[in-house]
């Protein structure tokens, strides 16, 4: 079948933005599920194959053009097999290898599945960030679980294709003129804050000779550090209660621990401004959900100034006040507005070249590594029938040298921190020490609360 005869779908600005920004990250998000039982592997594979029909863009590859790019439906969906069963006595090693595997949106399937079978089954869903952000990855997992259940009841089940919008335009009816104006103002503030920040201090790293040009596959590293792992529900509840008593969220506590860890590492004089993300579904759509799997998030910049506060409680108060101020406005909308103008104004090829130049300068204008809250995984929607899960998390994309990115995700009463970086740019021991210092401070707080 010729490419011209294949179904094409629009490439939204949000997808285009992720595509042209691949120069500084591997542009993929992993969702990991640890089951208390066994999956039906053939049915699981079939569910993923049907997902490519249920969400048609997931069954596409990205075809860049000079003026605009397109999602083009693959003709080989019944031949490719983006799934693998790994029976092993070293499930942790197999999990690490899966997390560090790269997929390419212009050639590979946009979703890959690994089922790692040791004493228990661990499922890894790797999704191209060009297709979906963390919220979209979770939506994909929920939909695959629905298909898995449907296939048990009817092995011949066929889903209807979901042709709902994946564009940022779905936000417009809910923003109004005030919200749209707020997005432009927020975009200008974001740009000013970035220029004002400058590189006064950065996470210790080795700078490569060339920036923003990707990394070798064997260089990728993904660290997973439980903040409140399986069986640590008391710690989770203690942290939640401590924060609630002070009008703070769990995310506020983690951000406070992050800022304090930066100061311990050496950011003595730097302005404390962190790049985080905001799920636009939760903040700007009525039911907190998008109608289709998509990219629908934006950067949020949390700036608490240069003063950390004398105690952890004072740091939390500063973080919480700044977070409430951002939530009261157009949180997360500033950068998507800029991306939309960028994508609309410039041809696809030129926009990509400009973004590539930005990738080279990004490390010089980002004082601190990003920490993105990828949100909780909804256990009620992650329903694979008879299977139960004791641990699940999303893993942050791996950033290329000299950058490192941190992520937070939750599931039931667990909280998990992840870090994505390259060994050629950052010492793994230093990244682990940084995360463990955050965990130690929060654990001490939970112990004190429990007394």
VENDA-V352385 format. One record per residue. N is the residue number from 0. SS is DSSP state (hx for helix, st for strand, lp for the rest). Layout:
# VENDA-V352385
N&SS, N&SS
This chain:
# VENDA-V352385
0&lp, 1&lp, 2&hx, 3&hx, 4&hx, 5&lp, 6&lp, 7&st, 8&st, 9&st, 10&lp, 11&lp, 12&hx, 13&hx, 14&hx, 15&hx, 16&hx, 17&hx, 18&hx, 19&hx, 20&lp, 21&hx, 22&hx, 23&hx, 24&st, 25&lp, 26&lp, 27&st, 28&st, 29&st, 30&st, 31&st, 32&st, 33&st, 34&st, 35&lp, 36&lp, 37&lp, 38&lp, 39&lp, 40&hx, 41&hx, 42&hx, 43&hx, 44&hx, 45&hx, 46&hx, 47&hx, 48&hx, 49&hx, 50&hx, 51&hx, 52&hx, 53&hx, 54&lp, 55&hx, 56&hx, 57&hx, 58&hx, 59&st, 60&st, 61&st, 62&st, 63&lp, 64&lp, 65&lp, 66&lp, 67&lp, 68&lp, 69&st, 70&st, 71&st, 72&st, 73&lp, 74&lp, 75&lp, 76&lp, 77&lp, 78&lp, 79&lp, 80&lp, 81&lp, 82&st, 83&st, 84&st, 85&st, 86&st, 87&lp, 88&lp, 89&lp, 90&hx, 91&hx, 92&hx, 93&hx, 94&hx, 95&hx, 96&hx, 97&hx, 98&hx, 99&lp, 100&lp, 101&lp, 102&lp, 103&lp, 104&lp, 105&lp, 106&lp, 107&lp, 108&lp, 109&lp, 110&st, 111&st, 112&st, 113&st, 114&st, 115&st, 116&st, 117&lp, 118&lp, 119&lp, 120&st, 121&st, 122&st, 123&st, 124&st, 125&st, 126&st, 127&st, 128&lp, 129&lp, 130&lp, 131&lp, 132&lp, 133&hx, 134&hx, 135&hx, 136&hx, 137&hx, 138&hx, 139&hx, 140&hx, 141&hx, 142&hx, 143&hx, 144&hx, 145&hx, 146&hx, 147&hx, 148&hx, 149&hx, 150&hx, 151&hx, 152&hx, 153&lp, 154&lp, 155&lp, 156&lp, 157&lp, 158&lp, 159&lp, 160&lp, 161&lp, 162&lp, 163&lp, 164&lp, 165&lp, 166&lp, 167&hx, 168&hx, 169&hx, 170&hx, 171&hx, 172&hx, 173&hx, 174&hx, 175&hx, 176&hx, 177&hx, 178&hx, 179&hx, 180&hx, 181&hx, 182&hx, 183&hx, 184&hx, 185&hx, 186&hx, 187&hx, 188&hx, 189&hx, 190&hx, 191&hx, 192&hx, 193&hx, 194&hx, 195&hx, 196&hx, 197&lp, 198&lp, 199&lp, 200&lp, 201&lp, 202&lp, 203&lp, 204&lp, 205&lp, 206&lp, 207&lp, 208&lp, 209&lp, 210&lp, 211&lp, 212&lp, 213&lp, 214&lp, 215&lp, 216&hx, 217&hx, 218&hx, 219&st, 220&st, 221&st, 222&st, 223&st, 224&st, 225&st, 226&st, 227&st, 228&lp, 229&lp, 230&lp, 231&lp, 232&hx, 233&hx, 234&hx, 235&hx, 236&hx, 237&hx, 238&hx, 239&hx, 240&hx, 241&hx, 242&hx, 243&hx, 244&lp, 245&lp, 246&lp, 247&lp, 248&lp, 249&hx, 250&hx, 251&hx, 252&hx, 253&hx, 254&hx, 255&hx, 256&hx, 257&hx, 258&hx, 259&hx, 260&hx, 261&hx, 262&hx, 263&hx, 264&hx, 265&lp, 266&lp, 267&lp, 268&lp, 269&lp, 270&lp, 271&lp, 272&st, 273&st, 274&st, 275&st, 276&st, 277&st, 278&st, 279&hx, 280&hx, 281&hx, 282&hx, 283&hx, 284&lp, 285&lp, 286&lp, 287&lp, 288&lp, 289&lp, 290&lp, 291&lp, 292&lp, 293&lp, 294&lp, 295&lp, 296&st, 297&st, 298&st, 299&st, 300&st, 301&st, 302&st, 303&lp, 304&lp, 305&lp, 306&lp, 307&lp, 308&lp, 309&lp, 310&lp, 311&hx, 312&hx, 313&hx, 314&hx, 315&hx, 316&hx, 317&hx, 318&hx, 319&hx, 320&hx, 321&hx, 322&hx, 323&hx, 324&hx, 325&hx, 326&hx, 327&lp, 328&lp, 329&lp, 330&lp, 331&lp, 332&hx, 333&hx, 334&hx, 335&hx, 336&hx, 337&hx, 338&hx, 339&hx, 340&hx, 341&hx, 342&hx, 343&hx, 344&hx, 345&lp, 346&lp, 347&hx, 348&hx, 349&hx, 350&hx, 351&hx, 352&hx, 353&hx, 354&hx, 355&hx, 356&hx, 357&hx, 358&hx, 359&hx, 360&hx, 361&hx, 362&hx, 363&hx, 364&hx, 365&lp, 366&lp, 367&lp, 368&lp, 369&lp, 370&st, 371&st, 372&st, 373&st, 374&st, 375&st, 376&st, 377&lp, 378&lp, 379&lp, 380&lp, 381&lp, 382&lp, 383&lp, 384&lp, 385&lp, 386&lp, 387&lp, 388&st, 389&st, 390&st, 391&st, 392&st, 393&st, 394&st, 395&lp, 396&lp, 397&lp, 398&st, 399&lp, 400&lp, 401&lp, 402&lp, 403&lp, 404&st, 405&st, 406&st, 407&st, 408&st, 409&st, 410&st, 411&lp, 412&lp, 413&st, 414&st, 415&st, 416&st, 417&st, 418&st, 419&st, 420&st, 421&st, 422&lp, 423&lp, 424&lp, 425&lp, 426&lp, 427&hx, 428&hx, 429&hx, 430&hx, 431&hx, 432&hx, 433&hx, 434&hx, 435&hx, 436&hx, 437&hx, 438&hx, 439&hx, 440&hx, 441&hx, 442&hx, 443&hx, 444&hx, 445&hx, 446&hx, 447&hx, 448&hx, 449&hx, 450&lp
